[in-house]
Amino acid sequence: MSVKSLVKSTLLLGSSSAANALVGILRVKALALLVGPAGLGLLGTLSGLATVGTTLFAVGADTSGTRRLALDRDDPESVYRLRRLMLLIAAIHGAASIALFWLIAAPLSRWAFGSDAYAGEVATLGFVVAVSLLAGLQIAVLQGLGRVRDIARIGLTSSIISTALGLAAVWEFGIPGVIVLLLAQPLLSALLAARLAPAKPEQTTLASNRSLLLSHWRDMMREGAPFMLSYLALAFMPLGVRALVIRTEGLEAAGHFHAAWTMSVIYVGFLLNAMSADYFPRLTGVVSDKAKAISLMNDQITVGIIIGGPALLLVMATAPWIVPLLYSKAFGPAVAIVEWQALGNLMKIAGWPIAFLSMARGRSKQFLALELAWTSLFLLLVWAGLPVLGLEATGMAFAASCTVFLFLQTVVAWKTFGFTLRRDVVLIVAGYVATGVVILAAARESAGMQAAVGATAAVVLGLAGLRHMLAKTGVEGRIGAGAARMFARLGWPVAPPSAHSAH
């Protein structure tokens, strides 16, 4: 597996997700000005309910389907069968979601908001879930086939257009317009993905073989159910935290938490999305070769930390200025949460490539157990910390649970697969985490010291990471050659890549 190819695909999806992140930042900024902390808290809770619903009704078909497609991508008839099956799941499960949200809208509103006031908005989430299923399962087909560029185009285009439509709806209708904001992006993604779907084979024996289709549906549900429970725990986690915050601190405090959580999703999402869209199918393809799989996992951790680490350090360094800039001065309580979440995300970026091993091997129950362990710990720490530490407890709990997440994933991968972290990977991860702790300590002294220490560390570690990556991938192209000349002028020349590191 070429490290250069891994870097290129990560940067391709990362650049698309970074553009999406910029759009997301503008969207959140506009919403903060239009509806304030309380409105943003409402949007976050509705969005969380829709995410939970989508996860529940997908029943893990996105993950199990992607894995099967990655293994059978060279068989057009198998690809056609799986695509038909995923469309059928989207249609039937989507209809069920509409019915269920309509039936339980009132009790769900009371659970999430403490009253029936938002039952109407909750009822319409069934349509959001149905469309999200259709979009997600079609994109899973492209993901399993390695269509990285198409996935990047869909994400960017749908994000830009849906933001414009959603903000216009909020401007015109106020709070009720948030449903349009939630519905627009999955609807556009579904339409774009349908246009890019693989063509039907010229000859196929599956046109009327319903019994075979039903058999594969049962297999996919059986394989995907534990993944669904895992994702459900992940989706419920921020929703559960918001419910705890609303009961302890009020709806406005939930808006502060949602603001911080949204920032966390935006600045780390581009890497996690790249891992899901490109790295997961790659790992699935080589997981039968233990040596290649372990090498790929270490390479992905390195690429993720080197690309995402400096950005996370900059977020920690400038949080007192970024949060008011992205939202407003009213969101000051979110600053400390953002700082702690950035520290936690350093561990999350390192842990996710290891977590994908269970998925690639089809060990869905193992994946479920590990996800339940860290999400349960997070909720428990928030529940215990809120009455004592206030809203900042949500950020501290996230950092602590992500540390446990990295530890558990590494130990289980070692016990069940023989995975070990390379020495250079350990040093890189430890260096970034230690630097993050130092920035947090500086923040307790003054915002100026926080910015100076964090910005300096981000630049130094960013340059070191760039040099490390050039040493692995080579200095081909204008950008690589220019970077190599820069390091040579600094008296820190880039060593040529070895055959082992380049391939």
Protein Blocks (a to p, Z undefined) as FASTA:
>chain_A
ZZklmmmmmmmmmmmmmmmmmmmmmmmmmmmmmnommlmmmmmmmmmmmmmmmmmmnnom
mmmmmmmmmmmmmmmklmmmmmmmmmmmmmmmmmmmmmmmmmmmmmmmmmmnopaklmmm
mmmmmmmmmmmmmmmmmmmmmmmnopaklmmmmmmmmmmmmmmmmmmmmmmnommlmmmm
mmmmmmmmmmmmmmmpccddfbdcklmmmklmmmmmmmmmmmmmmmmmmmmmmmmmmmmm
mmmmmmmnojklmmmmmmmmmmmmmmmmmmmmmmmmmmmmmmmmmmmpmklmmmmmmmmm
mmmmmmmmmmmmmmmmmmmmmmmmmmmmklmmmmmmmmmmmmmmmmmmmmmmmmmmmmmn
opaklmmmmmmmmmmmmmmmmmmmmmmnommlmmmmmmmmmmmmmmmmmmmmmmmnopac
dfklmmmmmmmmmmmmmmmmmmmmomklmmmmmmmmmmmmmmmmmmmmmmmnopedjklm
mmmmmmmmnopacddddfklmZZ
